[in-house]
Amino acid sequence: MKENQNIIQTFGMGKSYKDTKVLHNLNLNVPKNSIFGFLGPNGAGKTTTMKILLGFIKASEGSGTIFGKDICKDSIEIRYRIGYLSQDPRFYDNLSTRENLRLTARFFFKNNRKAIEKRVDEVIELTGLSKVADRRIKGFSGGERQRLGIAQAQINYPDLLILDEPTAALDPLGRKNVLDVMENLKDKTTIFYSTHILSDVQRVSDTVAILNEGVCIAQGPIDQLMDNKGTVFSATCRGNFKSSIEILNAEPWVSNVTCNHNRIEGYMGMNVEVTDTTKAEESLLRILMRDPETIITSFGLKTNELEDTFLNIIAEGAK
């Protein structure tokens, strides 16, 4: 049977603990060879979802498939093709990186020492652990432990990697190193990972789902989710935009103008949402510079940040 191009699919999946419902009618579609960011604040239901997918707990309602196979009936078969990194991975601290990886590899390459050594060398190189390959785990930084966790999860050539908060509690360098590893793995597998760190999702993900209070409130390619607003130009000045605001509000290609004033620094900022980018590029700066007492200190196309989109979607969901 030909596999669906969606590696993970869930159908009305829910989970309750006694009288408390923590997951509501979840319908996920995780495309093959994507880096899928499962985004939401702490307590949103991300870990619960992953445990259901992995067969650690059962859904209270609905169903799901991985590789087109039922997550309940075919759980053992599915897990042979998955690599998993928990929030708090544990290792034998008195053993080295290489020795820890050998132990894991023995479950998949039985009685084949040559294949074990080959794969251990590959994942060490892949995750950038060559310099600490023969060091004991005790004393590893948080970033090194997370990279080792990904190396361990990758040992069996998985078709799907499930990573639970892989960059949580890491310093900026540790996060960068882990995200670099994830990007390097993109062509080799599908990555489904949970996080509450918006900048990480924006950097490495191509598809995202936003979970809030157990409800999936948005899902799709990240570019589409972030394109939910018109093109926005931003400007900062010393002085006042008052005369410019009146002119801009009369222009047919301007849909919204917002200003904020930093009284301490003496600057005023403006965001102008437009429907015609070409017209804005031709005319907007000229309009802002008409007042000789207004000094423009910065001007440009505003980069739409995932944080803005996330907050907007959360707010719409609350309504």
C-alpha positions in Angstrom: 0.0 0.0 0.0 1.3 3.4 -1.0 2.1 5.6 2.0 0.2 9.0 2.4 2.4 12.0 1.9 1.3 13.1 5.4 3.5 11.2 7.7 1.3 12.0 10.8 -2.4 12.4 10.6 -4.9 12.7 13.5 -8.7 12.6 13.3 -10.7 14.3 16.0 -8.2 13.2 18.6 -8.9 14.1 22.3 -7.7 13.3 25.7 -9.3 13.6 29.1 -8.1 12.8 32.6 -11.2 12.2 34.8 -13.3 15.3 34.3 -10.6 17.4 32.8 -10.2 17.6 29.0 -6.6 18.5 28.0 -6.9 17.8 24.2 -9.8 18.7 22.0 -10.7 17.4 18.5 -7.1 17.5 17.2 -6.7 17.1 13.4 -3.0 17.2 12.5 -1.4 16.8 9.0 2.4 16.5 9.1 3.9 16.4 5.5 6.7 14.1 4.6 10.2 15.6 4.8 9.0 18.7 6.6 10.2 20.3 9.8 6.9 20.6 11.6 6.8 23.0 14.6 4.2 22.1 17.2 3.9 25.4 18.9 2.1 26.5 22.1 2.6 27.8 25.6 3.5 25.4 28.4 0.5 23.3 29.4 -1.1 23.6 25.9 -1.2 19.8 25.4 1.9 19.3 23.2 3.6 16.6 25.3 0.2 14.8 25.7 -0.2 14.7 21.9 3.3 13.2 21.5 2.7 10.5 24.1 -0.4 9.5 22.3 1.4 9.4 18.9 4.1 7.2 20.4 1.7 4.8 22.0 2.7 5.7 25.6 -0.9 6.7 26.4 -4.2 6.2 24.6 -6.5 8.9 23.3 -9.9 9.2 24.9 -11.5 9.8 21.5 -10.6 10.0 17.8 -7.8 8.2 16.1 -4.4 8.8 14.3 -2.0 7.3 11.8 1.7 7.4 11.3 3.1 6.1 8.0 -0.6 5.3 7.2 -0.6 2.8 10.1 -2.9 3.0 13.1 -1.2 4.4 16.2 -2.9 1.9 18.5 -3.0 -1.3 16.5 0.4 -0.9 14.8 2.2 0.9 17.6 5.2 -1.4 17.8 5.7 -1.5 14.1 5.6 2.3 13.9 8.1 2.7 16.7 10.8 0.8 14.9 10.7 3.6 12.3 10.7 6.5 14.8 13.4 8.3 16.7 12.3 10.1 19.9 13.9 12.7 22.1 12.1 13.4 25.4 12.1 16.7 27.3 14.7 15.4 29.7 16.9 12.7 28.0 18.9 10.4 30.3 22.2 8.8 29.6 24.8 6.7 31.4 27.0 9.6 32.6 30.0 7.4 33.3 30.1 6.3 29.7 31.3 8.3 26.7 29.2 9.6 23.8 30.4 6.8 21.6 29.7 4.1 24.3 26.1 5.5 24.9 25.4 5.4 21.2 26.7 1.9 20.9 24.3 0.7 23.5 21.4 2.1 21.6 22.6 0.8 18.3 22.7 -2.7 19.6 18.9 -2.8 19.7 18.8 -2.2 15.9 22.0 -3.8 14.6 22.1 -7.1 16.5 25.3 -9.2 16.1 26.7 -6.7 13.6 29.6 -4.9 15.2 30.7 -3.3 11.9 27.3 -1.8 11.2 27.1 -0.5 14.7 30.5 1.3 14.5 29.6 2.7 11.1 26.3 4.1 12.3 27.8 5.5 15.5 30.5 7.3 13.5 27.8 8.7 11.2 25.5 10.2 13.8 28.5 11.6 15.8 29.5 13.5 12.6 26.0 14.4 11.8 25.3 16.1 15.2 28.7 17.8 15.5 29.9 15.7 18.5 33.2 14.5 17.0 35.3 16.6 19.5 33.5 15.0 22.5 33.0 11.5 21.0 35.2 9.8 23.6 34.4 12.1 26.6 32.3 10.9 29.5 28.8 12.4 29.5 29.2 13.7 33.0 30.0 17.4 32.6 28.4 17.8 29.2 26.6 21.2 28.6 22.9 21.3 28.0 23.4 21.7 24.3 25.8 18.8 24.1 23.3 16.5 25.9 20.5 17.6 23.5 22.7 16.9 20.5 23.6 13.5 21.9 19.8 12.9 22.4 19.2 13.7 18.8 22.1 11.4 17.7 20.6 8.6 19.8 17.2 9.2 18.3 18.7 9.1 14.8 20.6 5.9 15.3 18.1 3.6 13.6 17.7 5.7 10.4 14.2 6.8 11.4 11.6 8.0 8.9 10.3 10.3 11.6 11.9 12.2 14.5 9.7 13.3 17.4 11.5 15.9 19.5 9.9 17.2 22.7 11.1 20.8 23.5 14.6 20.1 22.1 15.9 23.6 22.8 14.2 24.3 26.1 16.4 25.7 28.9 19.5 26.0 26.5 21.6 29.1 26.2 21.7 30.9 22.8 24.8 28.9 21.6 23.3 25.6 22.7 20.0 26.4 20.9 21.8 27.4 17.7 23.8 24.2 17.7 20.7 22.1 18.1 18.8 24.0 15.4 21.7 23.6 13.1 21.5 19.8 13.6 17.8 19.8 12.9 18.3 21.7 9.6 21.0 19.2 8.6 18.6 16.3 9.1 15.8 17.8 7.1 16.6 15.9 3.9 17.0 12.6 5.7 13.8 12.4 7.7 10.6 14.2 8.8 10.9 16.2 12.1 8.0 16.8 14.3 9.0 18.9 17.3 7.3 20.8 20.1 8.4 24.1 21.4 7.2 27.4 23.0 10.2 29.4 21.6 8.8 31.4 18.7 12.1 32.4 17.2 13.2 28.7 16.8 10.1 27.9 14.9 10.6 30.8 12.6 14.2 29.9 11.9 13.9 26.2 11.0 10.2 25.2 10.4 8.4 25.1 7.1 5.1 24.0 8.6 3.5 24.8 12.0 0.5 24.0 14.2 -0.4 26.3 17.1 -2.0 24.7 20.1 -3.6 26.6 22.9 -5.4 25.1 25.9 -5.7 21.8 24.1 -7.2 23.3 20.9 -5.4 23.6 17.6 -6.2 27.1 16.5 -4.0 27.4 13.4 -2.1 25.0 11.1 -0.3 25.2 7.8 2.9 26.3 6.0 4.6 29.0 8.1 4.7 31.5 5.2 1.0 31.3 4.8 0.3 31.8 8.5 2.6 34.8 8.6 1.0 36.3 5.6 -2.2 37.0 7.4 -1.6 40.7 7.3 -0.9 43.2 4.5 2.5 44.5 3.7 3.7 46.8 6.5 6.2 49.6 6.2 7.8 51.1 9.4 9.3 54.5 10.0 10.9 56.3 12.9 11.3 60.1 13.2 12.4 62.9 15.4 9.5 65.3 15.3 5.9 64.6 14.5 4.1 62.6 11.9 0.8 64.5 12.4 0.6 66.1 9.0 1.7 62.9 7.2 -1.0 60.8 9.0 -3.7 63.0 7.5 -2.3 62.6 4.0 -1.7 58.9 4.3 -5.2 58.2 5.6 -6.6 59.7 2.4 -4.5 57.4 0.1 -6.5 54.5 -1.4 -3.5 52.2 -1.1 -3.1 52.7 2.7 -5.3 50.4 4.8 -4.1 51.3 8.3 -1.7 53.7 10.1 -0.6 53.3 13.7 1.8 55.4 15.7 3.7 55.2 19.0 5.6 57.9 20.8 8.7 57.3 22.9 8.6 60.3 25.2 11.9 59.5 26.9 13.9 59.2 23.7 11.9 61.8 21.8 11.2 59.5 18.8 7.9 58.6 17.1 7.4 55.4 15.3 4.8 54.6 12.6 3.6 51.4 10.9 1.8 51.8 7.6 -0.2 48.8 6.3 -0.6 49.0 2.5 -2.5 47.1 -0.2 -0.1 48.2 -3.0 3.6 47.6 -2.2 4.8 49.2 -5.5 2.8 52.5 -4.8 4.1 52.5 -1.2 7.7 52.2 -2.4 7.2 55.1 -4.8 5.3 57.5 -2.6 5.4 56.7 1.1 8.8 58.1 2.1 8.2 61.2 0.0 5.0 61.8 1.9 6.7 61.4 5.3 9.5 63.8 4.3 7.1 66.7 3.2 7.2 68.3 6.6 10.7 70.0 6.9 10.6 69.8 10.7 10.3 66.0 10.6 13.6 64.1 10.5 13.3 60.5 9.4 15.8 58.3 11.3 14.7 54.9 9.9 12.4 53.6 7.1 11.8 50.2 5.6 9.6 47.2 5.0 8.6 45.7 8.3 9.6 42.0 8.7 6.6 40.1 9.9 7.6 38.2 13.0 6.0 34.9 14.1 5.5 36.4 17.5 3.1 39.0 16.0 1.2 36.2 14.2 1.1 34.0 17.2 -0.3 36.7 19.5 -2.9 37.7 16.9 -4.0 34.1 16.4 -4.2 33.5 20.2 -6.3 36.6 20.5 -8.6 35.6 17.7 -9.0 32.2 19.3 -9.9 33.7 22.6 -12.7 35.6 20.9 
